[in-house]
Amino acid sequence: MKTALSRRHALGLVAAAATLRVAAPARAASAGDARAFVSSFGQHLIAIVNSDHSLADKKVAILPLLQEHVDMDAMGRYCLGRYWRVATPEQQTRFLALFHQILVNSITDKIGDYRGVTFTIGNVASSGPDQAVDTVISRPEQPAFNAQWIVSFSSGKPMVVDVMAEGPSLRLTTRQDYASFLGRHNGSIDALLHALDHQVQAHAAP
């Protein structure tokens, strides 16, 4: 498979990659709310990246940060599309666990082994009911890259729900990849899970 979460998304995840929809039940999400949220989240993420810890320890630290600030379950359900409804509860649970790990790997692949990474916030604009926050991530001796975070307050608190890394939507491109893979494998959720598990295991191999 191309693979389930192909390299073009890796940036997406923080850019991880990991893609922001923001909307509060009692009030409209403001540009200031979104900016403050992304600034806080980004600084916590960069602090982990710039630490002296091993890459393995960084992954351990990044996962709960993403789980707190990124709606990874919602992103995963969106990426699986119509196949989410036909998956068994066990398959859904396994898929989400793998999806979480793939997002962490995407982020650490892109910036996890650097020091001196910086994170700068640019423009903030409405994106439907959400807010899109532009950021620039710079790495030593590497080209800077742009990431736009889509933030949503629909759950009652700000959560990242998508990332546009140098253009494409993480959720949309991942959904297209999954649908393509499943189309070639007769809609087999188990085949996708096997491919994702292989991807995670291969990533962990020395």
C-alpha positions in Angstrom: 0.0 0.0 0.0 1.2 3.5 -0.5 1.1 3.1 2.7 -1.8 3.8 4.8 -0.5 7.1 6.0 1.8 8.1 3.2 4.9 10.3 3.4 3.0 13.3 2.1 1.0 13.3 5.3 3.9 12.9 7.6 4.5 16.6 7.6 0.9 17.0 8.2 1.1 15.7 11.5 2.6 18.5 13.2 3.8 19.6 11.6 2.9 15.7 12.8 1.8 16.4 11.4 -0.5 15.4 13.2 -4.1 18.2 10.7 -8.0 22.8 13.5 -11.7 23.2 13.9 -12.7 25.5 16.8 -16.2 26.4 17.9 -17.6 26.7 21.4 -21.2 25.8 22.1 -22.0 29.1 23.8 -19.9 31.4 21.7 -18.2 31.7 18.4 -14.6 30.8 18.3 -12.4 33.9 17.8 -9.1 34.3 16.0 -7.6 35.2 19.4 -8.8 32.0 21.0 -7.4 29.9 18.2 -4.1 31.7 18.2 -3.7 31.3 21.9 -4.5 27.6 21.7 -2.1 26.8 18.9 0.6 28.9 20.5 0.3 27.0 23.8 0.1 23.6 22.1 2.9 24.4 19.7 5.3 25.5 22.4 4.6 22.4 24.5 5.3 20.3 21.4 8.5 22.1 20.5 9.7 21.9 24.1 9.5 18.1 23.8 11.2 18.1 20.4 14.1 20.3 21.6 14.7 18.3 24.7 17.7 16.1 25.2 15.6 13.0 25.5 15.9 10.0 23.2 13.6 9.8 20.2 11.8 6.9 21.9 11.2 9.0 25.0 10.0 11.9 22.9 7.4 9.6 21.3 6.2 8.6 24.8 5.9 12.3 25.8 4.2 13.4 22.6 1.4 10.9 22.5 -0.5 12.2 25.6 0.0 15.8 24.3 -1.6 14.9 21.0 -4.4 13.0 22.7 -5.2 16.1 24.8 -5.0 18.7 22.0 -5.8 16.8 18.8 -9.1 15.0 18.2 -7.3 12.0 16.9 -10.4 9.7 17.3 -12.5 12.1 15.2 -9.8 12.3 12.6 -9.4 8.6 12.5 -13.2 8.0 12.0 -13.2 10.6 9.2 -10.2 9.0 7.5 -11.8 5.6 7.6 -14.9 7.1 6.0 -17.9 4.8 5.3 -15.8 1.8 6.4 -16.0 2.9 10.0 -19.7 1.9 10.1 -19.0 -1.6 8.9 -16.0 -2.2 11.1 -16.6 -4.2 14.3 -16.1 -2.5 17.7 -12.9 -4.5 18.1 -11.7 -3.4 14.7 -12.6 0.2 15.4 -10.6 0.1 18.7 -7.6 -1.5 17.0 -7.7 1.0 14.1 -7.8 4.0 16.4 -4.9 2.7 18.5 -2.8 2.2 15.3 -3.9 5.6 13.9 -2.7 7.4 17.1 0.7 5.8 16.9 1.0 6.6 13.2 0.3 10.3 14.0 3.1 10.3 16.6 5.5 8.6 14.2 4.6 11.2 11.5 5.6 14.1 13.9 8.7 12.6 15.2 9.8 11.6 11.7 9.6 15.2 10.6 11.1 17.1 13.6 11.5 14.7 16.5 15.3 14.2 16.2 16.2 17.9 15.8 17.3 20.5 18.3 16.7 24.2 18.0 13.3 23.8 16.3 11.2 27.1 16.3 7.5 27.6 15.9 6.0 30.9 14.6 2.4 31.8 14.3 1.2 33.8 11.3 -2.3 34.7 10.1 -5.6 33.3 11.6 -8.7 33.1 9.4 -12.1 31.6 9.6 -12.6 28.2 7.9 -16.3 27.6 7.9 -17.2 27.3 11.6 -13.6 26.8 12.5 -10.4 28.8 12.6 -7.3 28.1 10.4 -4.0 29.1 12.1 -0.9 29.5 9.9 2.4 28.5 11.4 6.0 28.2 10.2 8.2 25.5 11.7 12.0 26.0 11.3 14.6 23.3 11.8 18.4 23.7 11.9 20.0 23.3 8.4 16.7 22.3 6.9 14.1 24.3 4.9 11.3 25.8 7.0 7.9 24.4 6.3 4.4 25.8 6.6 1.6 24.1 8.5 -2.0 25.4 8.8 -3.9 24.0 11.8 -7.7 23.7 11.7 -9.1 24.2 15.2 -12.6 23.4 16.4 -14.4 24.3 19.7 -17.4 22.1 18.8 -16.6 19.7 21.7 -16.6 22.6 24.2 -12.8 23.1 24.1 -10.3 23.8 21.3 -9.1 20.8 19.5 -7.0 20.3 16.3 -9.1 18.4 13.7 -7.0 18.8 10.6 -3.6 20.0 9.4 -2.7 21.4 6.0 1.0 20.8 5.6 2.3 22.8 2.6 -1.2 22.6 1.1 -3.0 19.3 1.2 -5.4 18.4 4.0 -4.1 15.6 6.2 -7.6 14.2 6.8 -8.6 14.2 3.2 -5.4 12.8 1.7 -5.3 10.0 4.4 -9.0 9.2 3.7 -8.3 8.9 0.0 -5.3 6.6 0.6 -7.4 4.4 3.0 -10.3 4.2 0.5 -7.9 3.4 -2.3 -6.3 0.6 -0.3 -9.6 -0.9 0.8 -10.9 -0.7 -2.7 -8.0 -2.9 -3.8 -8.6 -5.3 -1.0 -12.4 -5.9 -1.3 -13.1 -3.6 1.6 -11.3 -5.8 4.1 -10.8 -3.9 7.4 -8.5 -6.6 8.6 -6.3 -6.1 5.6 -6.0 -2.4 6.4 -5.3 -3.2 10.0 -2.6 -5.6 9.0 -1.0 -3.0 6.8 -1.1 -0.3 9.4 0.3 -2.7 12.0 3.1 -3.6 9.7 3.8 0.1 9.1 4.0 0.7 12.9 6.2 -2.3 13.5 8.5 -1.4 10.6 8.9 2.1 12.0 9.9 0.7 15.4 12.5 -1.6 13.9 16.1 -0.4 14.4 
